[in-house]
Amino acid sequence: MAVIKYHSGAEIDGMRRAGRLAADCLVMISEHIRPGITTDELDRIVAEYTTSRHARSAPLGYNGFPKSCCTSVNDVVCHGIPGARVLKDGDIINVDVTPVLPRANGFHGDTSATFYVGEPSPQARHVVEVARQCLEIGIDAANRRNARIGDIGAAIQAYAEAQSCTVVRAYCGHGIGRVFHSEPSVPHHGVPGSGDKLKRGMCFTIEPMINLGDWRCHELDDGWTAVTTDGSLSAQFEHTLAVTKRGVEVLTARSAVLQNSEEKPWAQLGPLACFIP
């Protein structure tokens, strides 16, 4: 049976350092997203930035993944491999970064956001903003007294479906620490009151993948890229969280607003105000 890792205060401090680097990396790459740039160029910028901070990119070489970040465009749900694809006006792109800090005992910081490339269509704007709100709703559900894993997914699913969107079932959030992916699994759909109870020391991600059409997806022949089965748009946002004595802390909270995004000036730190009294 898989075991959940409960982190000490010192270990969570290491996670904070990794989380801050991940947040800064995402803010940095947001400034480069524009029509005409390739996803491979975005990957190169992420790799150089990470190395310059004396860190490494966890995705690079992970089970054979060939790049330093994931770039998922339009109907790509997750795990898009950077390459020759040129971003066009009206595209949406999720960039997922996970630096590892050897000087912080090898802890991971995992975060992602979906960005607008130029002017988005009303449909693109809708699915992106629903996904953004789904992450906030998931964090709020995790931050309630006696919260369980199932409460997170149930809250996300209820909101997404009320907005005429769907929640991907094939992929979920995960435990994280010195190991990239571990227990607990954090589905973004589910039943309230089900699953493990959130306890102090748990570190995990919430990363809802929200589709404009059907929730189903499938993997391409490259063994990584997941796309919506019906070709509809998909969007995702992700934070790394820790359960502390004060409540749920967002370890990848940003100190600056993302460019090419409708993130509000208060949004990057909003979840940190949700500590349980």
N, C-alpha and C positions, 0 to 999 in steps of 0.2 A: 504494500500500500504506500502511495506517495505521501511524503511528510512535508508539512508546511514549515518553512524556516521563520523563526521569530528573531528579529534583529535587536541587538543591544543598542543603547543610546550612542555609543561610539561608532557602531556600524551604521546607524542611520545618519550620523554626521558625515561619514564617508559617502553615503548615498546622496546627501544634500550637495556635496561638492560635485559629484558626477551629474546630478540633476541640473545644477546651475550651468555647467558647461554645455549640456544638451540644449537647454533653453537658449543660451547665447548663440549656439551654432544655428539653431532654427531661425532666430531673429536675423542673423548674418545672411543666411542663404535667401531669406525672403527679399532682400534688397537686390538680388540678382535675377529674380524671376520676371521674365518679359518675353513678348513675342520675338522669335528669331533665335533664342538660345536653345541649345540641345540639352537633353537630360544628362548626357555624358559630361558636359561642361559643368553642370550643377554638381555632379558627383565629384569631379576633380576639385572644385572649390571646397566642398565639404571635407574631402580627404586632406587637402592642404591645411585648412583651418584646424582640423582635429590634431594633425601632427604638430602644428605650431604650438599647440597647447599641451604638448608632451603626453598626448593620449593616443589611443588607437580606435578605429571604427569597428564595433562588434560585428556588424553584418559581413564585413570583408572576410571571406573564407568560411563563414558559418555554414556548415553542411554543404559547402561548395558554392555558396552565393558569391558572385564574382565582383561585386562593387561595394562601395563604402556607405551607401545609403539606398533607400528604396524611393523610386519616383513613379507614382501611379497616376496616370492621366485619363481623365474622362470616364470611360467604362471600366477601368482597371480598379478593382476593389482594394488590392494590397499587393505588396511584394513585386512591384514593377521594377525591372532591371534597367538602370540607366544605359543609354546607348545613343544612336544617331538621330533619334526622334527630335524634330524641331517643334518647339512650342508655338502655337498659333493663337491669334487673338480670339478670345471666347473659350479657350480651353480652361479646364480646372486641373490642378495637379496637387496631389498629396506628396509631401516630402517627409520621410521618416528617418530620423537620425538617432543613433545610439552610441555615444562615445563611452569608452572604458578608461578609467583613470588608474594607471598602475600605482601612482603615488598616493591614491586613496584606497589602497588594498584591493584594486581590481574591481571596484563597484561600477555598475552600469547606470546610465541615465537615458531613459527612452522616451521620446516625445515626437509627435508629428502634428501637422496642420495641413489643411487644404487651402490652396491659394487660387485667386483669379488671375488669369493671364489676359491682360487687356480688359475688355468690357464683357462681363458674363451675360448669358441669356437669362430670362426670368426663371427658367427651369433649373439652370445651374445655380443661380443665386438661392433658390429655394432649398435644394438638397444640401448645399454647403451650410446654410444657416441653420437648418434642422440638425445636421450633424454636430455643428458647434454647440448648439443648445443641449443636445443629447449628452455630450460629455459633461457639461455643467450639472445637468440633472442627475447623472450617474454619481458624480462627486457628492452632491447634496444628499443623495440616498445613502451613500456610504458613511456619511458623517452624522447619521442619526443614532440615538442610543439603541443598543442591542441590534444593530444592523447586521444582516447576513448577506452573503454573496448574492443570493437570489433577488434581494431587494434592488440591487443595482440594475440588473438586466430587466427586471419587471418595470421599473420606472422609465428606463430608456425606451423599451418597446412600446409602452403605453403612449408616450409622447410622440414617438416617430410615426406610429400608425394613425394617431389622431391628426397628424399633418400630411396624411396620404403618402407616406414613405414606408419603407420596409427595412428590417434589420437583418443583416447577414448572419447566418447561423454557423457557417463553416469555420469561422475564425473568432477568437475571443481574446480578452485580456489575460494577463499571466503574472505569476509571482516573478520577482526580480531581485537581484542583489549582486553577489559575486558571480552568480549564474545568470545567463541571459534570460532563459525561460524555465520556470519552475512552478510548483504549486503555490497558490491555488489558481485553477482556471477561473476566469471571470467572464461568463457569457453575457452578451448584451441583450438577451431576451430571457424570460423565465417567470418564475412564480414567487411572489412575495413570501418571505419567511423561510425560504428553502436555502440549502447550502450551508457552508461553514460560517460560524459567527466571526465577525471581525474582531481581532484581538490586538492588543498593543504589541508592536514589533513586526507586524505583517507589512510587507512592501509588495505592491502589485501595480499593474497598469489597468487603466480603463481606456478603451480605444474603439468606440463604436464605429462600425462601418455601415453607412446608411445609403440605401439605394432609392432612386426615384421610381423604379419599376419593381419587378419581382425580386424577392430576396435571394434567389438562387444564384450561384456562381460556379465557375469551373476553372480548372487550372490549364494553362497552355502547355505546349510540348516542351517549353524550356524548363519545366519542373518547378517554377516559382510563380510566374505571373498569374494572378487570379482575376478573371473578368466576369462581369454580369452576364448571365445566360441570355438575357433578352437585349443586350446592348445598351441598357439604360445607364444614366450617369450614376456614379457612386462617390461619396465623400467620407472623410474620416478625420477625427481629431483624437489626440492621445496625450495623456499625462501619466507620470509615475507618482505614486502616492505612498505615504507611510502612515500607519496608525500609531499615534503617540498618546501620551497621557492627556493631551489637550484635545484630541480628536484627530481627524484626518488632515494631514499636511500634504500639500501639493509640492513635491520636490522639484518639479520641472516648471514651476511658475516663472513667468518671464518678467524681466525688469524693464522691458521696452515693448512697444506695440509692433506687431508684425506688419511689414509692408505687403502690398498686393492682397489685402485682406480687409474684412469689415470688422476686425477686432476693435472693440472700444478701448479707450485709454484706461479704463478701470478693469477691463476683463482679465488682463494677464495676472493680476493679483487677487481677483475677486474670491476665489475659493479659499484663500488663506484666512478670510474673515469668518469662515464657517465653523470654527472650532467649537466643540461641545463645551459648555460652561462647566 
